[in-house]
């Protein structure tokens, strides 16, 4: 047999083996195959004396607690690191929705099938204000990290929608009761910015009597993108978005160092662990996904959001987070996250201290979950872990504002995880539109003090 023939047969055999391996992986993972680099969700077993806090100390990107363990987002390198530490790790599903690659391509200004880039959001905000000058006004509430360092970046924008917005919508506590909805503080949670985008359009164009009444009686503020630098990085790989959770402050750890092992170990600061209520310096390492920063409220994005909320909401809370809100408290704050199909109310930083207004927070929460059918509870009761330094806790604990986290989407399938198919947005909107309206309606008296 000629050498070239032997090589051809050898190559054919190699390809056959590769095809068999691919088929085996596909069968074991259901209808989808393991994505490039094994990026996906993995089940980690907590056997023996292992605890969730020990797993967290490894820097693992824990997405939720599960029966007998936890789910983590990682890649094949990160999974192997955990196995090397003695953990039993099982691949569960791809990080990306099982949709054809060509369906992830989209028009200019969008990525992954239709999700809007930061520039597209900014253009949308400007157009809404120009098209509806008496209904909408755009405010610059602060700068992203990269902008503060002269490396590009963005203004953080808040859109205010109400009747006579040209005369109202000032950055003050005066005027109508206020609801604030915020998206993409965690950049990779792409559905949340899109819900904010749709909420803006609904508030400015709908003739629904409930929406018309809200425009008359409420100031409806929307921060579509709270972490614009991070979203730029997510969208920089349009077909398979980069799983960037944090902002782009890389002073504590450089990208090369963090990315040298698993791609899910990243530099930056988790903005939802950086608020100055219950900030915990031990929450995560510099390369871990929950790194809280070098000090409380260290990040310009955190300062922008906290400063904005303190300007528009009356302060009806003593400094003691264990104190109940004072009479006359108003306002609702929704921060959108993914995933789990939860509505989470304070407190999220602890499993031992109950919010003094928990009963009232649950009452309003039930009005929202009547629409989206999400599970209502604290972080410990829903995702199964604590989240110190979060913005919803800060809004309630510092100002007395009824703060909630929405975790949008399920944990698996086309419409699950951080990167659901864009086609899922219609369903997410249908579920949450009524919940947003209920939140806005409750803003005048969220604690039922007038009843």
VEXVEXPA-111575 format. One record per residue: residue in three letters; residue number from 0; x, z, y of N, C-alpha, C in turn. Coordinates in steps of 0.1 Angstrom, whole numbers. Each point is the difference from the previous one (the first is absolute). Layout:
Ala|NUM|X|Z|Y|X|Z|Y|X|Z|Y .
...
***
This chain:
Unk|0|9|0|-12|-9|0|12|9|0|12 .
Unk|1|-4|-8|10|8|-1|12|-2|13|8 .
Unk|2|11|3|8|0|12|8|-12|0|10 .
Unk|3|-3|-12|6|-11|-1|10|-13|3|-7 .
Unk|4|-2|-4|-13|-12|3|-7|-1|15|-3 .
Unk|5|11|6|-4|0|14|-2|-4|8|12 .
Unk|6|6|-5|12|-3|7|12|-15|-1|4 .
Unk|7|-6|-12|-3|-14|-2|3|-9|9|-8 .
Unk|8|4|0|-14|-8|9|-8|1|15|4 .
Unk|9|13|4|4|2|13|4|-8|4|12 .
Unk|10|-1|-10|10|-8|2|12|-14|1|-3 .
Unk|11|-5|-9|-9|-14|1|-4|-4|13|-6 .
Unk|12|10|5|-9|-3|13|-6|-1|11|10 .
Unk|13|10|0|10|0|10|11|-13|0|7 .
Unk|14|-5|-13|4|-12|-1|7|-12|5|-8 .
Unk|15|0|-2|-13|-11|4|-8|0|16|0 .
Unk|16|11|6|-1|1|15|0|-5|5|14 .
Unk|17|4|-7|10|-4|4|14|-15|-1|1 .
Unk|18|-6|-11|-5|-14|-2|0|-7|11|-7 .
Unk|19|5|4|-12|-6|10|-8|0|14|7 .
Unk|20|12|3|7|1|12|7|-11|0|12 .
Unk|21|0|-11|7|-10|-1|11|-14|2|-5 .
Unk|22|-3|-6|-11|-14|1|-6|-3|14|-4 .
Unk|23|10|7|-6|-2|14|-4|-2|9|12 .
Unk|24|8|-2|11|-2|8|12|-14|-3|6 .
Unk|25|-4|-13|0|-13|-3|6|-11|6|-8 .
Unk|26|1|0|-13|-11|6|-9|0|15|3 .
Unk|27|11|6|1|0|15|1|-5|4|14 .
Unk|28|1|-9|10|-4|4|13|-14|-5|3 .
Unk|29|-7|-6|-9|-13|-5|2|0|-14|4 .
Unk|30|-7|-4|10|-1|-14|4|11|-4|9 .
Unk|31|8|9|5|11|-4|9|13|4|-6 .
Unk|32|11|-7|4|13|3|-5|7|9|10 .
Unk|33|11|6|-4|8|8|9|5|-9|11 .
Unk|34|-1|5|12|4|-8|12|15|0|0 .
Unk|35|6|-9|9|14|-1|2|6|14|3 .
Unk|36|11|3|-7|7|13|1|-9|11|-5 .
Unk|37|-11|-3|-7|-8|11|-6|-7|8|11 .
Unk|38|-2|-5|12|-7|7|11|-14|3|-5 .
Unk|39|-4|13|0|-13|3|-5|-3|15|1 .
Unk|40|-10|4|-7|-4|14|-1|3|4|-14 .
Unk|41|7|12|-1|4|5|-13|-6|14|-2 .
Unk|42|-3|3|-12|-5|14|-4|12|8|-4 .
Unk|43|2|12|6|11|9|-3|-6|12|-6 .
Unk|44|4|3|-12|-5|12|-7|8|12|4 .
Unk|45|-8|11|3|6|13|3|-1|9|-11 .
Unk|46|9|-1|-10|0|7|-12|8|13|2 .
Unk|47|-3|10|-9|7|12|0|-2|8|13 .
Unk|48|11|4|6|0|8|12|1|-9|13 .
Unk|49|0|-13|-2|2|-8|12|-13|1|9 .
Unk|50|3|-1|13|-11|2|10|-1|-12|9 .
Unk|51|-11|-2|7|-1|-10|10|10|1|11 .
Unk|52|3|13|4|10|2|10|14|-4|-4 .
Unk|53|3|2|-13|13|-5|-5|1|-15|0 .
Unk|54|-10|-6|-4|-1|-15|1|2|-5|14 .
Unk|55|-7|7|9|1|-4|15|14|2|5 .
Unk|56|8|10|-5|13|2|4|10|-11|-4 .
Unk|57|-4|-8|-10|8|-11|-4|0|-12|11 .
Unk|58|-10|1|9|-2|-11|9|-10|-10|-5 .
Unk|59|-7|3|-11|-9|-9|-6|-12|-2|10 .
Unk|60|-5|-12|0|-11|-4|9|-13|3|-7 .
Unk|61|-4|13|1|-12|4|-7|-13|-4|8 .
Unk|62|-8|-8|-7|-12|-5|6|-13|9|-3 .
Unk|63|0|6|-11|-11|9|-3|4|9|-13 .
Unk|64|-6|11|0|1|8|-13|-10|-5|-10 .
Unk|65|4|0|-12|-9|-4|-11|0|11|-11 .
Unk|66|-8|-2|-10|-1|10|-10|13|0|-8 .
Unk|67|7|11|0|13|1|-8|12|-6|7 .
Unk|68|-2|-4|13|12|-6|6|-3|-5|14 .
Unk|69|6|-11|3|-2|-6|14|2|-15|-1 .
Unk|70|-6|-7|9|3|-15|2|10|-2|11 .
Unk|71|10|-8|-2|10|-3|10|0|-15|2 .
Unk|72|3|-4|12|3|-14|3|15|-2|0 .
Unk|73|5|-9|-8|15|-2|-1|2|-14|-6 .
Unk|74|13|-2|-3|4|-13|-7|7|4|-13 .
Unk|75|5|-10|-6|7|3|-13|12|9|1 .
Unk|76|7|-1|11|12|8|3|-5|15|2 .
Unk|77|-10|1|8|-5|14|3|-6|6|-13 .
Unk|78|-6|-8|-8|-6|6|-13|11|4|-9 .
Unk|79|11|-8|0|12|4|-9|6|13|5 .
Unk|80|1|1|14|6|13|5|-8|12|-4 .
Unk|81|-13|-1|-1|-8|11|-4|2|2|-15 .
Unk|82|1|-10|-8|2|1|-14|14|7|-3 .
Unk|83|10|-4|9|13|6|-2|-1|15|3 .
Unk|84|-9|5|8|-2|14|3|-9|7|-11 .
Unk|85|-4|-8|-10|-7|6|-11|-15|-1|1 .
Unk|86|-5|-7|10|-15|-2|1|-4|-12|-9 .
Unk|87|-12|2|-6|-7|-11|-7|-7|-8|10 .
Unk|88|3|-13|1|-5|-9|10|-6|-12|-6 .
Unk|89|-13|-4|3|-7|-11|-6|-5|-9|11 .
Unk|90|3|-13|-1|-5|-10|10|-15|0|-2 .
Unk|91|-7|0|12|-15|-1|-1|-5|-13|5 .
Unk|92|4|-4|13|-5|-13|5|9|-5|11 .
Unk|93|-2|-12|4|8|-6|10|-3|5|14 .
Unk|94|10|0|9|-2|5|13|-10|-10|8 .
Unk|95|0|-12|-5|-7|-11|7|-13|-4|-7 .
Unk|96|-10|-4|7|-12|-5|-6|2|-12|-9 .
Unk|97|-6|0|-12|1|-11|-9|-7|-13|5 .
Unk|98|6|-6|10|-6|-12|6|11|-11|0 .
Unk|99|-4|-13|-1|10|-11|0|9|1|12 .
Unk|100|13|-3|-1|9|0|11|-5|-8|12 .
Unk|101|-6|-12|-3|-4|-9|11|-11|7|8 .
Unk|102|-7|9|-6|-11|7|7|5|10|10 .
Unk|103|13|4|-2|5|10|10|5|-7|13 .
Unk|104|1|-13|0|4|-6|12|-11|-2|10 .
Unk|105|2|1|12|-11|0|10|4|-7|13 .
Unk|106|-9|0|9|2|-6|13|10|7|8 .
Unk|107|4|-6|11|9|6|9|-5|13|6 .
Unk|108|8|10|1|-4|13|4|-5|9|-10 .
Unk|109|0|-5|-13|-5|8|-11|10|0|-11 .
Unk|110|-2|9|-10|9|0|-12|-8|5|-12 .
Unk|111|5|-3|-12|-6|5|-12|-15|-4|-1 .
Unk|112|-3|-12|4|-14|-5|-1|-9|2|11 .
Unk|113|4|7|11|-9|2|11|3|12|9 .
Unk|114|8|9|-5|3|12|8|7|-3|13 .
Unk|115|-4|6|11|6|-4|13|13|7|3 .
Unk|116|9|-8|5|13|6|5|-2|8|13 .
Unk|117|10|7|4|-1|8|12|-3|-9|12 .
Unk|118|7|-11|1|-2|-9|11|-14|-5|0 .
Unk|119|-6|-3|-11|-14|-4|-1|-9|11|5 .
Unk|120|2|12|-4|-8|12|5|1|1|15 .
Unk|121|12|-2|5|2|2|15|-8|-11|7 .
Unk|122|1|-13|-5|-7|-11|5|-15|3|0 .
Unk|123|-5|5|-12|-14|3|-2|-5|11|11 .
Unk|124|8|10|1|-3|10|10|-2|-6|14 .
Unk|125|10|-8|4|-1|-6|13|-12|-9|2 .
Unk|126|-3|-8|-11|-11|-9|1|-14|8|1 .
Unk|127|-1|10|-8|-12|8|1|-2|6|14 .
Unk|128|10|5|6|-1|6|13|-3|-11|11 .
Unk|129|6|-12|-2|-3|-11|9|-14|-6|-2 .
Unk|130|-5|0|-12|-13|-6|-3|-11|10|4 .
Unk|131|3|13|0|-10|10|2|5|11|10 .
Unk|132|2|-5|12|7|9|10|-8|13|4 .
Unk|133|-13|-1|-2|-8|13|3|-2|8|-12 .
Unk|134|5|-4|-12|-2|7|-12|14|6|-6 .
Unk|135|11|-7|3|12|3|-7|12|1|10 .
Unk|136|9|9|-3|12|2|8|11|4|-9 .
Unk|137|12|-6|2|12|2|-8|9|9|7 .
Unk|138|5|11|-6|9|9|5|13|0|-8 .
Unk|139|11|1|7|13|2|-6|3|15|0 .
Unk|140|0|5|-12|1|15|-1|14|5|-4 .
Unk|141|10|-9|-2|13|3|-3|8|-11|-7 .
Unk|142|12|3|-3|9|-10|-6|3|3|-14 .
Unk|143|3|-11|-8|5|2|-13|15|4|0 .
Unk|144|5|4|-11|14|4|0|10|-11|4 .
Unk|145|-2|-12|-5|9|-11|3|-1|-3|15 .
Unk|146|-11|1|6|-1|-3|14|7|10|8 .
Unk|147|-1|13|-4|8|10|8|15|-1|-1 .
Unk|148|4|-7|-10|15|-2|-2|4|-14|4 .
Unk|149|-8|-8|6|3|-13|5|3|-10|-10 .
Unk|150|-7|2|-12|2|-10|-11|-12|-7|-4 .
Unk|151|-8|-4|11|-13|-7|-3|-11|10|1 .
Unk|152|-8|1|-11|-10|10|-1|-13|-4|8 .
Unk|153|-8|10|1|-14|-3|6|-5|12|8 .
Unk|154|-9|-3|9|-9|10|5|-10|4|-11 .
Unk|155|-4|13|1|-11|4|-9|-12|-1|8 .
Unk|156|-10|-8|-5|-12|-3|8|-12|8|-5 .
Unk|157|-8|4|9|-13|6|-3|-11|-8|8 .
Unk|158|-10|-4|-7|-11|-7|6|-12|9|2 .
Unk|159|-5|1|12|-12|8|3|-12|-9|2 .
Unk|160|-11|3|-7|-12|-8|0|-12|9|4 .
Unk|161|-7|-3|11|-11|7|5|-7|-9|11 .
Unk|162|-12|3|3|-6|-6|11|7|4|13 .
Unk|163|1|-9|9|8|3|13|14|4|-3 .
Unk|164|6|-6|-10|14|3|-3|9|-3|12 .
Unk|165|-3|-9|8|8|-3|12|0|12|10 .
Unk|166|-10|8|-1|0|12|9|3|13|-8 .
Unk|167|-2|-1|-13|3|12|-8|13|-2|-8 .
Unk|168|0|5|-12|12|-2|-9|13|4|6 .
Unk|169|0|11|8|13|5|5|6|9|-10 .
Unk|170|13|3|2|6|9|-10|-2|14|5 .
Unk|171|-13|5|-1|-3|13|4|-11|6|-9 .
Unk|172|-3|12|1|-10|7|-8|-14|-3|6 .
Unk|173|-1|-5|12|-13|-2|6|-8|-11|-7 .
Unk|174|-12|-1|3|-8|-11|-5|-7|4|-13 .
Unk|175|-4|-11|-7|-8|2|-12|8|6|-12 .
Unk|176|-7|5|-10|7|5|-12|8|-11|-6 .
Unk|177|11|3|-7|9|-10|-4|3|0|-15 .
Unk|178|1|-12|-5|4|-2|-14|13|-8|0 .
Unk|179|10|4|-7|12|-8|-1|2|-4|-15 .
Unk|180|2|-13|-2|4|-5|-14|13|-6|1 .
Unk|181|9|4|-10|14|-5|0|4|-6|-13 .
Unk|182|7|-11|0|4|-7|-12|15|-2|-1 .
Unk|183|5|-2|-12|13|-3|-3|11|9|6 .
Unk|184|-2|13|-1|11|9|3|10|0|-11 .
Unk|185|-5|-3|-12|8|-4|-11|-1|-15|-1 .
Unk|186|11|-7|2|0|-14|3|-5|-8|-12 .
Unk|187|4|4|-12|-4|-8|-12|-15|1|-4 .
Unk|188|-7|9|7|-14|2|-4|-9|-11|8 .
Unk|189|2|-12|-4|-4|-12|8|-15|-1|3 .
Unk|190|-9|5|-9|-14|-1|2|-4|8|12 .
Unk|191|7|10|4|-4|9|11|0|-7|13 .
Unk|192|10|-7|3|1|-8|13|-11|-10|0 .
Unk|193|-4|-6|-11|-10|-10|0|-14|6|2 .
Unk|194|-2|12|-5|-13|7|3|-1|3|15 .
Unk|195|12|4|6|0|3|14|-4|-13|8 .
Unk|196|6|-11|-4|-2|-13|6|-15|-3|0 .
Unk|197|-6|1|-12|-15|-3|-1|-9|10|8 .
Unk|198|5|13|0|-8|10|8|0|-4|15 .
Unk|199|11|-5|5|0|-4|14|-10|-12|2 .
Unk|200|0|-10|-9|-9|-11|1|-14|4|-1 .
Unk|201|-3|9|-9|-14|5|-2|-4|7|13 .
Unk|202|8|9|6|-4|8|12|-2|-9|12 .
Unk|203|7|-11|1|-1|-9|12|-10|-11|-1 .
Unk|204|-4|-4|-13|-9|-11|-1|-13|3|-6 .
Unk|205|-2|11|-7|-12|2|-8|-12|3|9 .
Unk|206|-12|-5|-4|-12|3|7|-8|11|-8 .
Unk|207|6|5|-11|-7|11|-8|-3|11|10 .
Unk|208|-13|5|-1|-4|11|9|9|12|0 .
Unk|209|5|3|-13|9|12|-1|13|-2|8 .
Unk|210|6|-12|-1|12|-3|7|-3|-1|15 .
Unk|211|-11|-5|4|-3|-1|15|-1|14|5 .
Unk|212|-6|9|-7|-2|14|4|14|7|1 .
Unk|213|9|-3|-10|13|6|1|7|-4|12 .
Unk|214|-1|-13|4|7|-5|12|-5|7|12 .
Unk|215|-13|4|0|-6|7|12|5|14|0 .
Unk|216|2|7|-11|1|14|0|14|5|-5 .
Unk|217|9|-8|-4|13|4|-5|11|-8|6 .
Unk|218|12|6|0|12|-8|2|6|-2|-14 .
Unk|219|2|-12|-4|5|-4|-13|14|-5|1 .
Unk|220|9|8|-4|14|-4|1|6|-5|-13 .
Unk|221|8|-10|0|6|-5|-12|15|-2|2 .
Unk|222|8|6|-9|14|-3|0|2|-9|-13 .
Unk|223|0|-13|1|1|-8|-12|13|2|-8 .
Unk|224|11|1|7|13|1|-7|8|11|6 .
Unk|225|1|11|-7|8|12|6|14|-1|-4 .
Unk|226|4|-9|-9|14|-1|-4|4|-15|0 .
Unk|227|1|-6|12|2|-15|1|13|-4|-5 .
Unk|228|11|7|2|13|-4|-6|-1|-1|-15 .
Unk|229|-6|10|-6|-1|0|-15|-8|-12|-4 .
Unk|230|-11|-3|7|-9|-11|-4|8|-13|1 .
Unk|231|8|-2|10|8|-12|1|9|-2|-13 .
Unk|232|5|11|-5|8|-1|-12|-8|-3|-12 .
Unk|233|-12|6|-1|-9|-3|-11|-3|-15|0 .
Unk|234|-3|-5|11|-5|-14|1|12|-10|0 .
Unk|235|12|4|0|11|-9|0|2|-7|-13 .
Unk|236|-6|5|-10|0|-7|-13|-15|-3|-3 .
Unk|237|-5|-12|4|-15|-2|0|-6|0|-13 .
Unk|238|7|-6|-10|-7|-1|-14|0|13|-7 .
Unk|239|11|8|1|1|13|-6|4|10|10 .
Unk|240|-9|5|8|4|9|11|9|11|-4 .
Unk|241|9|4|9|10|10|-3|-8|14|1 .
Unk|242|3|9|-9|-7|12|-1|6|11|10 .
Unk|243|-1|-4|13|6|9|10|-11|10|4 .
Unk|244|2|13|-2|-10|10|4|4|6|13 .
Unk|245|12|2|3|5|8|11|3|-9|13 .
Unk|246|4|7|10|4|-8|12|14|-6|-2 .
Unk|247|6|-5|11|13|-7|-2|11|8|7 .
Unk|248|-1|13|0|11|9|5|9|3|-11 .
Unk|249|11|-8|0|10|1|-11|12|9|4 .
Unk|250|-1|9|9|11|7|4|4|11|-10 .
Unk|251|-9|5|-8|3|10|-10|6|-5|-13 .
Unk|252|-3|-13|-3|5|-6|-12|-1|-15|2 .
Unk|253|11|-7|-3|-1|-15|2|-7|-7|-12 .
Unk|254|-4|-12|3|-8|-7|-10|8|-3|-13 .
Unk|255|13|-3|2|8|-4|-11|2|12|-10 .
Unk|256|2|12|6|1|12|-8|-13|3|-8 .
Unk|257|-11|-1|7|-13|3|-6|-4|-11|-10 .
Unk|258|3|-12|3|-4|-11|-9|9|-3|-11 .
Unk|259|11|8|-1|10|-2|-10|-5|2|-14 .
Unk|260|-11|8|-1|-6|3|-13|-13|-7|-1 .
Unk|261|-11|8|0|-13|-6|0|-4|-5|14 .
Unk|262|-7|-11|1|-4|-6|13|-11|9|6 .
Unk|263|-5|10|-7|-10|9|5|7|13|7 .
Unk|264|13|0|0|7|10|7|4|-7|13 .
Unk|265|-5|5|11|1|-8|13|4|10|11 .
Unk|266|7|-5|10|2|7|12|-12|0|9 .
Unk|267|0|8|10|-12|1|9|-6|14|-1 .
Unk|268|-10|2|8|-7|13|0|-15|-2|-3 .
Unk|269|-6|8|-8|-14|0|-4|-7|6|12 .
Unk|270|-7|-9|8|-7|5|12|-12|9|-4 .
Unk|271|-5|0|-12|-11|9|-4|6|13|-6 .
Unk|272|13|3|2|5|13|-3|8|5|12 .
Unk|273|-1|-7|12|8|3|11|-7|8|11 .
Unk|274|-13|2|-1|-7|7|11|4|15|0 .
Unk|275|-2|6|12|6|13|2|-10|12|-3 .
Unk|276|-9|-3|-9|-8|11|-7|4|0|-14 .
Unk|277|5|11|-5|4|2|-14|11|-9|-4 .
Unk|278|8|-5|10|11|-9|-4|10|8|-10 .
Unk|279|4|-7|-10|8|6|-11|13|-7|-2 .
Unk|280|12|5|4|12|-7|-1|4|-3|-14 .
Unk|281|-6|7|-10|3|-2|-14|-9|-10|-7 .
Unk|282|-8|-7|8|-10|-9|-6|6|-12|-7 .
Unk|283|11|-4|4|6|-12|-6|15|-2|5 .
Unk|284|7|-8|-8|14|-3|3|0|-12|9 .
Unk|285|11|-3|6|1|-11|10|-4|-14|-6 .
Unk|286|2|-2|-13|-3|-12|-6|-14|0|-7 .
Unk|287|-6|12|-1|-13|2|-6|-11|-5|8 .
Unk|288|-11|-4|-6|-11|-5|8|-7|10|8 .
Unk|289|2|13|-2|-7|10|8|10|7|10 .
Unk|290|11|-6|3|9|6|9|-7|3|13 .
Unk|291|0|13|5|-7|4|11|7|-2|14 .
Unk|292|12|-4|-1|8|-1|13|9|12|1 .
Unk|293|9|-1|10|9|11|2|-6|12|7 .
Unk|294|-11|-2|7|-8|11|6|-14|-4|2 .
Unk|295|-9|9|2|-14|-3|3|-2|-9|12 .
Unk|296|-9|-10|-2|-3|-9|11|12|-7|5 .
Unk|297|10|-3|-8|12|-6|4|-2|-15|4 .
Unk|298|-10|-6|-6|-1|-15|1|-9|-4|12 .
Unk|299|4|-11|6|-8|-5|12|-14|-3|-4 .
Unk|300|-2|-5|-12|-14|-4|-4|-8|13|-1 .
Unk|301|6|11|-6|-7|12|-1|-3|6|14 .
Unk|302|9|-1|9|-2|5|13|-11|-8|7 .
Unk|303|0|-13|-2|-10|-8|6|-14|3|-4 .
Unk|304|-2|2|-13|-13|3|-6|-4|14|4 .
Unk|305|9|10|-1|-4|14|4|-3|0|15 .
Unk|306|8|-6|8|-2|0|14|-13|-6|4 .
Unk|307|-3|-11|-7|-13|-7|3|-12|9|-4 .
Unk|308|0|6|-12|-11|8|-4|-2|12|9 .
Unk|309|11|6|5|-1|11|9|-5|-4|13 .
Unk|310|1|-12|4|-5|-5|13|-15|-2|-1 .
Unk|311|-5|-6|-11|-14|-4|0|-10|11|-6 .
Unk|312|6|9|-8|-9|10|-6|2|14|8 .
Unk|313|-11|6|3|1|14|5|6|9|-10 .
Unk|314|8|9|4|7|10|-9|-10|12|-2 .
Unk|315|-5|1|-12|-10|10|-4|5|8|-12 .
Unk|316|13|3|0|6|7|-11|11|9|5 .
Unk|317|1|12|-4|11|9|2|12|-5|-7 .
Unk|318|12|5|4|12|-5|-7|0|5|-14 .
Unk|319|-7|10|-4|0|5|-13|-9|-10|-9 .
Unk|320|6|-6|-9|-7|-10|-8|-11|6|-9 .
Unk|321|1|13|-1|-10|7|-8|-13|4|8 .
Unk|322|0|-3|13|-11|3|8|-10|-11|0 .
Unk|323|-13|3|1|-11|-10|0|0|-7|14 .
Unk|324|-6|-12|0|-1|-7|13|-9|8|10 .
Unk|325|3|-2|12|-8|6|11|-13|-7|2 .
Unk|326|-9|7|7|-13|-7|3|3|-12|8 .
Unk|327|-9|-11|-2|2|-12|8|9|-10|-5 .
Unk|328|6|2|-12|9|-9|-6|-7|-13|-3 .
Unk|329|7|-11|3|-5|-13|-3|11|-10|-5 .
Unk|330|-4|-11|-5|10|-10|-4|2|-1|-15 .
Unk|331|2|-12|-4|3|-3|-14|12|-9|0 .
Unk|332|10|3|-9|12|-8|-2|1|-5|-15 .
Unk|333|0|-13|-2|2|-5|-13|14|-7|-1 .
Unk|334|8|4|-10|12|-7|-3|-1|-7|-13 .
Unk|335|2|-13|-1|-3|-8|-12|13|-1|-8 .
Unk|336|-1|2|-13|11|-1|-9|-5|-7|-13 .
Unk|337|9|-2|-9|-3|-6|-13|9|6|-10 .
Unk|338|-5|5|-11|-13|-5|-7|-5|12|-7 .
Unk|339|-12|-1|-7|-6|10|-8|-15|2|2 .
Unk|340|-6|-6|10|-14|1|2|-4|15|3 .
Unk|341|7|6|10|-2|14|4|-3|0|15 .
Unk|342|-8|10|4|0|5|14|5|14|0 .
Unk|343|11|2|7|8|13|-1|-2|7|14 .
Unk|344|-4|13|-1|-1|8|12|10|11|0 .
Unk|345|3|6|12|10|11|1|-4|12|-9 .
Unk|346|11|7|-4|14|-2|2|6|-7|-12 .
Unk|347|9|-10|4|8|-7|-11|13|6|-2 .
Unk|348|5|9|9|14|5|-2|1|12|-9 .
Unk|349|-11|5|-5|0|12|-8|-12|0|-10 .
Unk|350|2|6|-11|-10|2|-10|-6|15|1 .
Unk|351|6|8|9|-4|14|0|-7|4|13 .
Unk|352|1|-7|11|-7|3|12|-11|-10|2 .
Unk|353|-12|6|1|-12|-8|2|-2|-2|15 .
Unk|354|-4|-12|4|-3|-3|14|-12|9|3 .
Unk|355|1|7|12|-11|9|3|-14|-7|2 .
Unk|356|1|-13|3|-12|-8|2|-3|-9|-11 .
Unk|357|5|4|-12|-1|-9|-12|-14|-4|-3 .
Unk|358|-10|9|1|-13|-3|-3|-6|-11|9 .
Unk|359|3|1|13|-5|-10|9|7|-14|-2 .
Unk|360|13|1|-3|8|-12|-3|-6|-7|-12 .
Unk|361|-4|8|-10|-6|-6|-12|-13|-6|3 .
Unk|362|-8|6|8|-14|-5|3|1|-14|7 .
Unk|363|9|-1|10|2|-13|6|6|-10|-10 .
Unk|364|9|5|-8|7|-8|-10|-10|-6|-10 .
Unk|365|-10|8|-4|-11|-5|-9|-8|-12|6 .
Unk|366|-2|1|13|-7|-11|7|8|-13|-1 .
Unk|367|13|1|0|9|-12|-1|0|-5|-15 .
Unk|368|2|10|-9|1|-4|-14|-13|-5|-6 .
Unk|369|-11|2|7|-13|-5|-4|0|-15|0 .
Unk|370|9|-6|9|1|-14|1|11|-6|-9 .
Unk|371|12|6|0|11|-6|-8|1|5|-14 .
Unk|372|-7|11|-3|0|6|-13|14|5|-4 .
Unk|373|8|3|9|13|6|-3|-1|15|-3 .
Unk|374|10|5|-7|0|14|-3|5|8|12 .
Unk|375|-7|11|3|3|8|12|7|13|-4 .
Unk|376|10|3|8|7|13|-3|13|1|8 .
Unk|377|8|10|-2|13|2|6|10|-9|-8 .
Unk|378|12|-1|5|10|-8|-7|2|6|-14 .
Unk|379|1|13|-1|2|6|-13|-11|-3|-10 .
Unk|380|-13|-1|6|-11|-3|-9|-2|-15|-3 .
Unk|381|7|-8|7|-1|-15|-3|13|-6|-5 .
Unk|382|9|-2|8|13|-7|-5|8|10|-8 .
Unk|383|-2|13|1|6|9|-9|14|6|5 .
Unk|384|3|-3|13|12|6|5|-2|3|15 .
Unk|385|9|7|6|-1|4|14|8|-10|9 .
Unk|386|-4|-1|13|6|-9|9|2|7|13 .
Unk|387|11|8|1|2|7|13|5|-10|11 .
Unk|388|-5|3|12|4|-9|12|-8|-12|1 .
Unk|389|-12|0|-5|-9|-11|1|-8|-1|13 .
Unk|390|-4|-12|4|-7|-1|13|-14|6|0 .
Unk|391|-7|-1|-11|-14|5|0|0|16|1 .
Unk|392|10|6|-7|1|14|2|4|4|14 .
Unk|393|9|-8|6|4|2|14|-12|0|9 .
Unk|394|-8|-11|-1|-12|-1|9|-9|12|-1 .
Unk|395|-3|4|-12|-9|12|-2|8|13|4 .
Unk|396|12|2|-5|6|13|1|5|2|14 .
Unk|397|3|-10|8|5|2|14|-11|-2|10 .
Unk|398|-9|-9|-2|-10|-3|10|-15|4|-3 .
Unk|399|-2|2|-13|-14|3|-5|-8|-13|-2 .
Unk|400|7|-11|-1|-7|-13|-3|-3|-1|-15 .
Unk|401|-12|-4|-4|-3|-2|-14|8|-12|-5 .
Unk|402|11|3|-8|9|-10|-5|-2|-3|-14 .
Unk|403|1|-13|-4|-2|-4|-14|10|-12|-3 .
Unk|404|4|0|-13|7|-11|-5|-9|-8|-10 .
Unk|405|-1|-13|2|-6|-8|-10|11|-7|-9 .
Unk|406|-1|2|-13|8|-7|-9|-7|-12|-6 .
Unk|407|3|-12|5|-8|-12|-3|4|-7|-12 .
Unk|408|-9|-3|-9|2|-7|-12|3|8|-12 .
Unk|409|-1|-6|-12|2|7|-12|15|0|-4 .
Unk|410|2|5|-12|14|2|-5|5|-12|-8 .
Unk|411|-9|-9|-4|5|-11|-8|-9|-12|2 .
Unk|412|4|-11|-6|-7|-13|1|3|-8|13 .
Unk|413|-7|-11|1|2|-9|12|-1|7|13 .
Unk|414|-10|10|1|-3|7|12|6|14|1 .
Unk|415|10|2|-8|6|14|-1|14|0|6 .
Unk|416|5|12|3|14|1|4|3|-3|14 .
Unk|417|12|-1|4|5|-3|14|-3|-14|4 .
Unk|418|0|-10|-10|0|-14|4|-12|-7|-7 .
Unk|419|-12|4|3|-12|-7|-6|0|-15|5 .
Unk|420|-7|-8|-8|-2|-14|4|-8|0|13 .
Unk|421|3|-9|9|-7|0|13|-15|-2|-3 .
Unk|422|-4|-7|-10|-14|-2|-3|-8|14|-2 .
Unk|423|7|11|-2|-6|13|-2|-5|6|13 .
Unk|424|5|-6|12|-4|6|13|-14|0|2 .
Unk|425|-8|-10|-4|-14|0|2|-7|12|-7 .
Unk|426|4|3|-12|-5|12|-6|4|13|6 .
Unk|427|13|1|5|4|12|7|-8|2|12 .
Unk|428|-2|-11|8|-8|1|12|-14|4|-3 .
Unk|429|-6|-6|-10|-14|3|-3|-2|15|-3 .
Unk|430|10|5|-7|-1|15|-3|2|9|12 .
Unk|431|9|-4|8|5|9|11|-7|-2|13 .
Unk|432|-6|-11|3|-7|-2|13|-10|11|3 .
Unk|433|-8|4|-10|-10|10|2|7|14|2 .
Unk|434|11|2|-7|7|13|1|6|1|14 .
Unk|435|5|-11|6|6|0|13|-11|3|10 .
Unk|436|-12|-6|-1|-11|3|9|-4|14|-1 .
Unk|437|-1|6|-12|-3|14|-2|10|9|7 .
Unk|438|13|-3|-1|10|7|7|-2|0|15 .
Unk|439|-3|-12|5|-2|-1|15|-12|7|5 .
Unk|440|-10|-1|-8|-13|8|3|3|15|1 .
Unk|441|8|4|-9|3|15|-1|10|5|11 .
Unk|442|5|-9|8|11|4|9|-5|9|11 .
Unk|443|-13|0|4|-5|8|11|0|15|-5 .
Unk|444|-3|3|-12|-1|13|-5|4|1|-15 .
Unk|445|12|-2|-3|5|-1|-14|-2|13|-8 .
Unk|446|-1|11|7|-1|13|-7|-14|6|0 .
Unk|447|-9|-8|6|-14|5|0|-2|12|9 .
Unk|448|8|2|10|-1|12|8|-12|0|9 .
Unk|449|-6|-12|2|-12|-1|9|-13|2|-8 .
Unk|450|2|0|-14|-12|3|-8|-3|14|-2 .
***
